């Protein structure tokens, strides 16, 4: 069994680290820009923009985090 330290000592390329950081930070900044999506219109089946936008980004964030985890684990 490989110890945690041996696993941590494996090097990741700087490009992969940057890609992982971007994939993790994009959803953070999108949620942080609250005033840009604090709207009522447009609605989808009575669901205001505020709610469906957040729900959409929840799925997008999950996909982005999964890709980041895959890149991290692929070392």
C-alpha positions as CSV (number, residue, x, y, z in Angstrom):
1,X,0.0,0.0,0.0
2,X,1.3,3.4,-1.0
3,X,1.6,5.9,1.9
4,X,0.0,9.3,1.7
5,X,3.4,11.1,1.6
6,X,4.6,9.0,-1.3
7,X,1.4,9.8,-3.1
8,X,1.8,13.5,-2.3
9,X,5.4,13.5,-3.6
10,X,4.4,12.7,-7.1
11,X,4.8,15.8,-9.1
12,X,2.0,17.4,-11.1
13,X,2.9,19.5,-14.1
14,X,2.4,23.3,-13.7
15,X,-0.1,23.3,-16.6
16,X,-2.2,20.7,-14.9
17,X,-2.2,22.5,-11.6
18,X,-3.3,25.7,-13.3
19,X,-6.1,23.8,-15.1
20,X,-7.3,22.3,-11.8
21,X,-7.2,25.7,-10.1
22,X,-9.2,27.3,-12.9
23,X,-11.8,24.6,-12.9
24,X,-12.2,25.0,-9.1
25,X,-12.2,28.8,-9.1
26,X,-14.6,29.5,-12.0
27,X,-17.7,28.3,-10.0
28,X,-16.6,30.2,-7.0
29,X,-16.4,33.5,-8.9
30,X,-19.7,32.8,-10.7
31,X,-21.5,32.3,-7.4
32,X,-19.7,35.3,-6.0
33,X,-21.1,37.6,-8.7
34,X,-24.5,37.5,-7.0
35,X,-25.8,40.9,-8.3
36,X,-25.5,39.7,-11.9
37,X,-28.0,36.9,-11.5
38,X,-30.3,38.4,-8.8
39,X,-33.1,38.9,-11.2
40,X,-36.7,37.7,-11.6
41,X,-36.9,37.5,-15.4
42,X,-36.6,35.5,-17.6
43,X,-38.6,32.7,-16.1
44,X,-38.8,29.0,-17.1
45,X,-42.1,27.5,-16.2
46,X,-42.6,30.0,-13.4
47,X,-39.1,29.5,-12.0
48,X,-37.3,32.8,-11.7
49,X,-33.9,33.4,-13.3
50,X,-32.3,33.5,-9.8
51,X,-33.2,29.9,-9.1
52,X,-32.8,28.2,-12.4
53,X,-29.4,30.0,-12.9
54,X,-28.1,28.7,-9.6
55,X,-29.5,25.2,-10.4
56,X,-27.8,25.2,-13.8
57,X,-24.5,26.3,-12.3
58,X,-24.8,23.6,-9.6
59,X,-24.6,20.9,-12.4
60,X,-21.9,22.8,-14.2
61,X,-19.9,23.1,-11.0
62,X,-20.2,19.4,-10.3
63,X,-18.9,18.5,-13.8
64,X,-16.0,21.0,-13.4
65,X,-15.1,19.6,-10.0
66,X,-15.2,16.0,-11.3
67,X,-12.9,17.0,-14.2
68,X,-10.5,18.7,-11.7
69,X,-10.6,15.6,-9.5
70,X,-9.8,13.4,-12.5
71,X,-6.9,15.6,-13.5
72,X,-5.6,15.6,-9.9
73,X,-5.9,11.8,-9.5
74,X,-4.4,11.1,-13.0
75,X,-0.9,12.0,-11.8
